[in-house]
């Protein structure tokens, strides 16, 4: 990745790569999850425990291969009181397969548990298997690489060791394996590192299982992309596109209209209701939820935003905000955290809000900054209004009552209250409370000097 951030922590579709794998694993409701950390464990360990507090961290001080990693995991599980024993299944996954589904793992584990295999391998078929370990079945391949996919696994053969016929096999090892717990416990001490890299390979358990008279099975995943990892930014971007396509397809089948899926991005953590419309250039991130009948976009980014039923959000950037039922936002609005818009309220063009609430039916239509404010129901804030909330040291609040009308180009110097039904004149600077029903005007009388322009021109010649 050429990054100071550990590979498995890079984000994709609203979670880290590791987060996606832990989410898929958690769907199995396992008795214990062990996360093996090594390089940059100061980043990875806390992240894993934040996502899944029950996970046990196993520290692999030196990276000596996949077999060594699982041995370290077994030791950590034993210390945690979850020793690998009995008749259960142990699932081994890699941390960089963000497209992996919980349903796929459930089917894989169920297939293994229903068999007599000591080891099962999650496999897939790819158009170009170059570089992958090939799954060789009993009976082997013919000259074209075809083999009986119902046969047990005879071996995993790495690319450099393949015969010509084996190179034509398109079934590959995903690196995800299921073990009979008792067999795994017995085989880990027998793994050897007498190879070019001097590493302990977990895949050597296949040969050891067969030598012990056990069978080895394979479970083919329908979408081999689920097992694909990312080793650079280009591969991560590719997986991101695939994940986004999957997310959008799911929502469209559930009744969401996505006008242009190629320019619309929705995190896996987002929740949408039927009859939501997403227009081109929309990005929905984090814990964003959009209720039925709402329209978002075009050109809109929402993060951790609640959008009510029937609301419209156009060319807007919003974070940590609540947009009420039937409310209207945009275009070119910026809603910052703490913004709460009640039903049928309006935030118009070039308006920025922060830590502010807008009552039912109230409007801020144009060119305003509303910070640390509470605006009641049915009020209208004139164009070019600034809620001056900061005195250089402390933020202060402004309260605007119900049914209040404020003129254009106003400045409200907080802390200040403008009462129910009050009005302010254009250009007014409000520095003290305005009573209910009162008019506040701070601008002086207009001066008109007739003939001034002609005299000025004459002076200049």
C-alpha positions in Angstrom: 0.0 0.0 0.0 3.0 2.3 0.5 1.2 3.8 3.5 1.8 4.4 7.2 -1.6 2.8 7.7 -1.6 -1.0 8.0 -3.1 -2.6 4.9 -6.1 -4.2 6.6 -7.1 -0.8 8.1 -7.6 0.9 4.8 -11.3 1.9 4.4 -13.6 0.5 1.8 -17.3 1.0 1.6 -17.7 2.3 5.2 -15.5 -0.2 7.0 -11.9 -1.1 7.2 -10.9 -4.3 5.2 -10.5 -6.0 8.6 -13.9 -4.7 9.7 -15.6 -6.3 6.8 -14.0 -9.7 7.6 -14.9 -9.4 11.3 -18.4 -8.5 10.4 -18.7 -11.6 8.2 -17.2 -13.8 10.9 -19.5 -12.4 13.6 -22.5 -13.5 11.6 -21.6 -17.1 12.5 -21.9 -16.4 16.2 -18.6 -18.2 16.9 -17.7 -19.2 20.4 -14.4 -17.3 20.2 -12.7 -15.0 17.6 -9.0 -14.6 17.7 -7.3 -11.8 15.7 -3.6 -12.4 14.9 -1.6 -9.2 14.9 2.0 -8.6 14.1 3.5 -5.7 12.2 1.9 -2.4 13.3 -0.1 -4.2 16.0 -0.4 -0.9 17.8 -2.8 0.2 15.1 -4.5 -3.1 14.3 -5.1 -4.5 17.8 -7.1 -1.6 19.2 -9.1 -1.3 16.0 -10.0 -5.0 16.1 -11.1 -4.8 19.7 -13.1 -1.6 19.0 -15.0 -3.4 16.3 -15.4 -6.7 18.2 -14.6 -6.2 21.9 -14.8 -10.0 22.6 -12.0 -10.8 20.2 -8.8 -12.2 21.6 -5.6 -10.6 20.3 -2.8 -13.0 19.4 0.6 -11.4 18.9 2.8 -12.9 16.2 6.2 -11.3 17.2 7.9 -12.6 14.1 6.1 -13.4 10.8 6.9 -17.0 10.2 4.1 -18.0 7.9 0.4 -18.8 8.1 0.9 -22.0 10.1 2.9 -20.1 12.7 0.1 -17.5 12.8 -2.5 -20.1 13.6 -0.3 -21.7 16.2 0.0 -18.3 17.9 -3.8 -18.0 17.7 -4.3 -21.4 19.3 -2.0 -20.4 22.1 -3.9 -17.2 22.7 -7.2 -19.0 22.6 -5.9 -21.5 25.2 -4.9 -18.6 27.5 -8.4 -17.1 27.0 -10.0 -20.3 28.1 -11.2 -21.3 24.6 -8.7 -24.1 23.8 -9.1 -25.6 20.3 -10.6 -29.0 21.2 -13.6 -31.1 21.0 -15.5 -31.8 17.8 -16.0 -28.2 16.7 -14.9 -26.4 13.6 -12.1 -23.8 13.5 -12.4 -21.3 10.7 -9.2 -19.5 9.4 -9.7 -16.3 7.4 -7.4 -13.6 6.1 -7.9 -10.0 7.1 -7.8 -8.4 3.7 -10.9 -9.9 1.9 -13.4 -7.1 2.3 -16.0 -8.6 -0.1 -16.4 -11.8 2.0 -20.0 -12.4 3.1 -21.3 -14.0 6.3 -23.7 -16.1 4.3 -20.7 -17.6 2.3 -18.9 -18.5 5.5 -22.0 -20.0 7.0 -22.5 -22.2 4.0 -18.8 -23.2 4.0 -18.8 -24.1 7.7 -22.0 -26.0 7.4 -20.6 -28.0 4.4 -17.5 -28.8 6.4 -19.4 -29.8 9.5 -21.7 -32.1 7.5 -18.7 -34.0 6.1 -16.0 -36.3 7.4 -13.2 -34.0 6.2 -10.4 -33.1 8.5 -9.8 -29.9 6.4 -12.0 -28.1 4.0 -10.8 -25.3 1.6 -12.9 -22.4 0.3 -12.1 -22.4 -3.4 -13.2 -20.5 -6.5 -12.7 -20.5 -10.2 -11.0 -17.6 -12.0 -10.4 -16.9 -15.7 -6.7 -16.3 -15.1 -5.4 -18.4 -12.2 -1.8 -17.3 -12.7 0.0 -16.9 -9.4 -2.5 -18.8 -7.3 -2.2 -22.2 -5.7 -4.2 -24.7 -7.7 -6.7 -27.2 -6.2 -5.8 -30.6 -7.5 -8.6 -33.2 -7.0 -8.2 -36.9 -6.7 -7.8 -38.3 -10.2 -6.0 -35.1 -11.3 -6.8 -32.9 -14.3 -6.8 -33.9 -17.9 -4.6 -32.1 -20.5 -7.1 -29.2 -20.6 -7.1 -28.8 -16.8 -10.5 -30.2 -16.3 -11.1 -32.5 -13.3 -13.9 -34.0 -11.3 -15.0 -31.2 -9.0 -17.0 -33.6 -6.8 -13.8 -35.5 -5.9 -11.9 -34.9 -2.7 -8.9 -32.6 -2.7 -5.5 -34.3 -3.3 -3.3 -31.3 -3.0 -2.8 -27.6 -3.2 0.0 -27.0 -5.7 1.7 -23.7 -6.0 2.2 -22.0 -9.4 5.9 -22.7 -9.7 5.4 -26.4 -8.9 2.5 -27.0 -11.3 2.7 -29.4 -14.3 1.4 -28.1 -17.6 -2.0 -29.7 -17.0 -2.2 -28.4 -13.4 -1.5 -24.9 -14.6 -4.7 -25.1 -16.7 -6.8 -25.8 -13.5 -8.9 -22.7 -12.8 -9.9 -23.7 -9.3 -7.8 -21.8 -6.8 -7.1 -21.8 -3.1 -8.7 -18.7 -1.4 -6.6 -19.0 1.8 -9.7 -19.6 3.9 -9.9 -23.0 5.5 -12.1 -24.9 8.0 -10.5 -27.5 10.3 -11.8 -30.2 12.5 -10.6 -28.7 15.8 -9.1 -32.0 17.1 -7.2 -32.5 13.9 -5.9 -28.9 13.9 -4.7 -29.3 17.4 -2.8 -32.4 16.4 -1.3 -31.1 13.2 0.0 -27.7 14.3 3.1 -29.1 16.1 3.9 -31.2 12.9 4.2 -28.3 10.5 7.8 -27.8 9.3 9.6 -24.8 7.9 12.0 -26.7 5.7 11.3 -24.6 2.6 12.9 -21.7 0.7 11.2 -19.1 2.9 11.7 -21.0 6.1 8.1 -20.5 7.0 5.4 -22.7 8.4 2.6 -23.1 5.8 -0.9 -23.9 7.0 -1.6 -25.5 3.6 0.9 -28.2 4.5 -1.9 -29.5 6.7 -3.6 -30.8 3.6 -0.8 -33.3 2.9 -0.5 -34.2 6.6 -4.3 -34.9 6.7 -4.1 -37.3 3.7 -1.0 -39.0 5.2 -3.1 -39.6 8.3 -5.8 -41.2 6.2 -8.2 -38.2 6.4 -10.0 -36.7 3.5 -9.8 -33.0 2.4 -12.8 -31.2 1.0 -13.4 -28.1 -1.1 -16.3 -25.7 -1.1 -16.6 -23.6 -4.2 -17.8 -20.0 -3.7 -20.1 -18.7 -6.5 -18.5 -15.3 -6.5 -14.7 -15.7 -6.3 -14.4 -12.0 -5.9 -15.5 -12.5 -2.2 -12.1 -14.0 -1.5 -10.1 -11.4 -3.4 -7.6 -9.3 -1.5 -5.9 -6.0 -2.1 -2.2 -5.3 -2.0 -2.1 -1.8 -3.5 -4.4 1.2 -4.0 -5.5 0.1 -7.5 -6.7 -3.3 -6.3 -8.4 -1.6 -3.3 -10.2 0.8 -5.7 -11.3 -2.2 -7.8 -12.7 -4.0 -4.8 -14.4 -0.8 -3.7 -16.3 -0.5 -7.1 -17.3 -4.2 -6.8 -18.6 -3.7 -3.2 -20.5 -0.5 -4.1 -22.1 -2.3 -7.1 -23.2 -5.0 -4.7 -24.6 -2.6 -2.2 -26.5 -0.5 -4.8 -27.9 -3.6 -6.4 -29.3 -4.8 -3.0 -30.9 -1.5 -2.4 -32.4 -1.2 -5.8 -34.0 -4.7 -5.4 -35.4 -3.4 -2.1 -37.2 -0.5 -3.9 -34.6 2.3 -3.9 -34.2 4.3 -7.2 -30.5 4.9 -8.1 -30.5 7.0 -11.2 -26.8 6.5 -12.0 -25.1 3.7 -10.1 -21.7 4.6 -11.6 -21.6 7.9 -9.8 -23.5 6.9 -6.6 -21.6 5.6 -3.6 -23.3 4.1 -0.5 -21.5 2.6 2.5 -22.5 -0.8 3.8 -23.5 0.9 7.1 -26.1 3.2 5.4 -29.9 2.3 5.7 -32.4 3.2 3.1 -36.2 2.8 2.9 -38.3 1.9 -0.2 -39.1 4.8 -2.6 -36.0 6.7 -1.8 -34.4 8.3 -4.9 -30.6 8.8 -5.2 -29.6 11.2 -8.0 -26.2 11.2 -9.7 -23.2 12.2 -7.7 -24.6 11.2 -4.3 -22.4 9.8 -1.6 -23.9 8.4 1.6 -21.5 7.4 4.4 -21.4 6.2 8.0 -24.7 5.8 9.9 -26.8 7.8 7.4 -30.4 6.8 7.1 -32.9 8.0 4.5 -36.6 7.5 5.0 -39.2 6.7 2.3 -40.0 9.2 -0.4 -36.9 11.3 0.2 -34.8 12.5 -2.7 -31.0 13.0 -2.2 -28.8 14.6 -4.9 -27.5 15.4 -7.3 -24.0 16.2 -6.1 -24.7 15.5 -2.4 -22.5 14.0 0.4 -24.1 12.9 3.7 -22.2 11.4 6.6 -24.1 10.3 9.7 -27.2 12.1 8.6 -30.8 11.2 9.3 -33.1 12.2 6.4 -36.8 12.2 7.1 -39.6 10.9 4.8 -40.3 13.0 1.8 -37.3 15.4 2.4 -35.3 16.8 -0.5 -31.5 17.4 -0.2 -29.9 19.0 -3.3 -26.1 19.7 -3.8 -25.4 19.6 -0.1 -22.6 18.5 2.2 -23.9 17.4 5.6 -22.4 15.7 8.6 -24.0 14.7 11.9 -27.3 16.4 11.0 -31.0 15.6 11.3 -33.3 16.6 8.4 -37.0 16.4 9.2 -39.9 15.0 7.3 -40.6 17.0 4.2 -37.7 19.4 4.8 -35.9 21.1 2.0 -32.1 21.6 1.9 -30.0 23.2 -0.8 -28.6 23.8 -3.2 -25.1 24.5 -2.0 -25.8 24.1 1.7 -23.4 23.0 4.4 -24.9 21.3 7.5 -22.4 20.7 10.2 -22.7 18.5 13.3 -25.5 19.3 15.6 -27.9 20.7 13.0 -31.5 19.6 13.5 -34.2 20.6 11.0 -37.8 20.0 11.9 -40.5 18.9 9.6 -41.1 21.1 6.5 -38.3 23.5 7.4 -36.0 24.9 4.7 -32.3 25.6 4.4 -31.6 27.3 1.1 -28.7 28.3 -1.1 -25.4 29.1 0.4 -26.4 28.5 4.0 -24.1 27.0 6.6 -25.4 25.7 9.9 -23.7 24.3 13.0 -25.1 23.1 16.3 -28.4 24.8 15.4 -32.1 23.8 15.4 -34.7 25.0 13.0 -38.4 24.7 14.0 -41.3 23.2 12.0 -41.9 25.2 8.9 -39.1 27.7 9.5 -36.8 28.9 6.7 -33.3 30.2 6.2 -33.6 30.7 2.4 -30.3 32.4 1.4 -26.7 33.3 2.1 -26.6 32.9 5.9 -24.5 31.5 8.7 -26.5 29.9 11.6 -24.3 28.7 14.4 -25.2 27.8 18.0 -28.8 28.8 17.4 -32.3 27.8 18.2 -35.0 29.0 15.8 -38.7 28.3 16.7 -41.6 27.3 14.5 -42.8 29.3 11.5 -40.0 31.8 11.5 -38.1 33.3 8.5 -34.5 34.4 8.5 -33.7 37.1 5.9 -30.9 36.8 3.3 -27.4 37.5 4.4 -27.9 36.9 8.1 -25.0 36.0 10.4 -25.5 34.5 13.8 -22.3 35.9 15.4 -21.7 33.2 18.1 -18.0 33.5 19.0 -16.5 36.3 21.1 -12.9 35.1 20.6 -13.0 32.8 23.6 -16.5 31.3 24.1 -19.4 30.2 21.9 -22.8 31.7 22.7 -26.3 30.9 21.6 -28.9 32.9 19.9 -32.6 32.1 20.4 -35.2 33.1 17.8 -38.9 32.6 18.8 -41.9 31.3 16.9 -43.3 33.3 14.0 -40.4 35.7 13.9 -39.4 37.6 10.7 -35.9 39.0 10.4 -34.7 41.4 7.7 -31.9 40.9 5.2 -28.3 41.6 6.2 -28.8 41.1 9.9 -26.2 40.3 12.5 -27.3 38.7 15.8 -24.5 39.1 18.4 -24.9 36.2 20.8 -26.0 35.7 23.5 -29.3 37.3 22.4 -33.0 36.4 22.2 -35.4 37.6 19.5 -38.9 37.0 20.8 -42.0 35.4 19.3 -43.6 37.3 16.5 -40.8 39.9 16.5 -39.4 41.6 13.4 -36.0 43.2 12.6 -35.3 45.7 9.9 -32.8 45.3 7.1 -29.2 45.8 8.1 -29.9 45.5 11.8 -27.3 44.5 14.3 -29.0 42.9 17.3 -26.9 43.2 20.5 -29.7 42.9 23.1 -32.9 40.9 23.5 -35.9 41.8 21.4 -39.2 41.4 23.2 -42.1 39.4 21.7 -43.9 41.3 19.0 -41.4 44.1 18.9 -39.6 45.6 15.9 -35.8 46.1 16.1 -34.1 48.6 13.8 -30.5 49.7 14.3 -29.8 51.4 11.0 -29.9 55.2 11.0 -32.0 57.4 8.6 -31.0 57.4 5.0 -29.2 60.6 3.8 -29.8 61.7 0.2 -27.5 64.5 -1.2 -28.9 65.7 -4.5 -26.4 66.6 -7.3 -23.4 65.0 -5.4 -22.4 62.8 -8.4 -22.2 65.7 -10.9 -20.2 67.9 -8.4 -17.7 65.0 -7.9 -17.2 64.6 -11.6 -16.7 68.3 -12.0 -14.0 68.4 -9.4 -12.2 65.6 -11.1 -12.4 67.4 -14.5 
